Amino acid sequence: MTEQKVKVIRESLKAASDRQRSYADLKRKDIEFQIRDKVFLKVLPWKKILRFGRKGKVSPKFIGPYEVMERIEPVAYRLLLPPELEKIHNVFHVSILRRYRSDPSHVFSPSEIEIKPDMM
């Protein structure tokens, strides 16, 4: 009797685990970068150690872009960091990297920018 209850509990736990895994796998995506790709670096891990730009809500979420120098493992990459970040180890997990896509539409020439008089 007890063995049968234990068996039913184990089957229920396995079914729940499989269901949760299938939901998590839907969101998961394999991220892969090539050497010389540009990536942004998530700031969150260094919030207490280093400060980038402003403090609080308007602080940047990502910094960069930085160039990928080497693929260490399937999920770890070495980045070419500037001298001001030399205190940070230069190998990062893909979970804190975001692909940089340059978009010329994001760049404005000074003649295209309009400053309204009430904003001054």
ROPAFI-180125 format. One record per residue (C-alpha): x, z, y; residue number from 0. Coordinates in Angstrom, 2 decimals, always signed. Layout:
REM ROPAFI-180125
X,Z,Y,NUM
...
***
This chain:
REM ROPAFI-180125
+0.00,+0.00,+0.00,0
+2.72,+1.00,+2.50,1
+4.91,-1.97,+1.51,2
+2.02,-4.33,+2.16,3
+1.47,-2.87,+5.65,4
+5.18,-3.21,+6.43,5
+5.04,-6.83,+5.27,6
+2.03,-7.56,+7.52,7
+3.78,-5.91,+10.49,8
+6.95,-7.95,+9.92,9
+4.97,-11.19,+9.70,10
+3.12,-10.33,+12.93,11
+6.40,-9.53,+14.73,12
+7.95,-12.79,+13.52,13
+4.92,-14.80,+14.67,14
+5.04,-13.15,+18.11,15
+8.78,-13.75,+18.36,16
+8.41,-17.41,+17.41,17
+5.61,-17.86,+19.95,18
+7.69,-16.31,+22.76,19
+10.70,-18.44,+21.77,20
+8.64,-21.62,+21.95,21
+7.44,-20.72,+25.46,22
+10.98,-19.90,+26.61,23
+12.35,-23.16,+25.13,24
+9.89,-25.19,+27.22,25
+11.57,-23.92,+30.41,26
+15.12,-24.18,+29.11,27
+17.13,-27.24,+29.99,28
+20.65,-28.18,+29.04,29
+22.73,-28.44,+32.18,30
+25.94,-30.39,+32.03,31
+28.40,-31.32,+34.78,32
+31.17,-33.89,+34.81,33
+34.64,-33.39,+36.25,34
+34.66,-34.14,+40.01,35
+30.90,-33.44,+40.32,36
+29.88,-31.33,+43.30,37
+27.95,-28.10,+42.69,38
+26.51,-25.22,+44.69,39
+27.40,-21.67,+43.69,40
+24.77,-18.90,+43.61,41
+25.60,-16.03,+46.00,42
+23.57,-13.30,+44.26,43
+26.37,-11.95,+42.01,44
+28.54,-11.12,+45.06,45
+25.92,-9.72,+47.44,46
+27.49,-6.25,+47.37,47
+31.09,-7.54,+47.37,48
+31.26,-10.46,+49.79,49
+29.03,-11.50,+52.67,50
+28.30,-15.18,+53.32,51
+26.80,-15.91,+56.70,52
+23.86,-13.72,+57.69,53
+22.55,-10.52,+56.18,54
+19.03,-10.01,+54.84,55
+16.27,-12.54,+54.24,56
+18.05,-15.41,+55.97,57
+21.26,-14.99,+53.97,58
+22.17,-18.11,+51.97,59
+21.16,-18.30,+48.32,60
+23.86,-20.84,+47.46,61
+27.23,-21.74,+48.96,62
+29.22,-24.90,+48.60,63
+29.42,-27.65,+47.54,64
+32.50,-27.18,+45.38,65
+34.13,-29.64,+43.01,66
+34.17,-29.15,+39.22,67
+37.80,-29.23,+38.08,68
+37.47,-28.56,+34.36,69
+34.97,-27.84,+31.62,70
+36.11,-24.68,+29.83,71
+33.26,-24.39,+27.32,72
+29.85,-26.06,+27.02,73
+28.46,-23.49,+29.48,74
+31.54,-22.59,+31.59,75
+33.21,-24.61,+34.35,76
+36.26,-24.13,+36.56,77
+35.66,-24.91,+40.25,78
+38.02,-25.83,+43.04,79
+37.41,-22.99,+45.53,80
+38.66,-22.76,+49.13,81
+41.40,-20.22,+50.03,82
+38.90,-17.74,+51.54,83
+37.37,-17.31,+48.04,84
+40.68,-16.80,+46.23,85
+39.65,-13.24,+45.25,86
+36.86,-14.65,+43.08,87
+37.62,-15.86,+39.56,88
+37.11,-19.63,+39.54,89
+35.32,-20.00,+36.16,90
+31.52,-19.83,+36.30,91
+28.58,-19.99,+33.91,92
+26.15,-22.91,+34.37,93
+23.32,-20.48,+35.16,94
+24.82,-19.76,+38.61,95
+25.63,-23.39,+39.42,96
+23.27,-25.98,+40.95,97
+23.92,-29.70,+41.18,98
+24.72,-31.03,+44.65,99
+22.99,-34.28,+45.50,100
+24.04,-35.77,+48.78,101
+21.17,-37.26,+50.70,102
+21.95,-39.27,+53.84,103
+18.44,-38.56,+55.16,104
+19.46,-34.91,+55.63,105
+22.13,-35.85,+58.17,106
+21.08,-36.37,+61.77,107
+23.12,-37.90,+64.53,108
+23.04,-36.00,+67.86,109
+20.97,-38.77,+69.46,110
+18.18,-38.27,+66.86,111
+17.79,-34.55,+67.55,112
+15.17,-33.70,+70.14,113
+15.28,-30.36,+71.91,114
+11.98,-29.35,+73.44,115
+12.20,-27.71,+76.90,116
+10.18,-24.67,+75.76,117
+12.72,-23.98,+73.00,118
+15.58,-23.40,+75.44,119
***
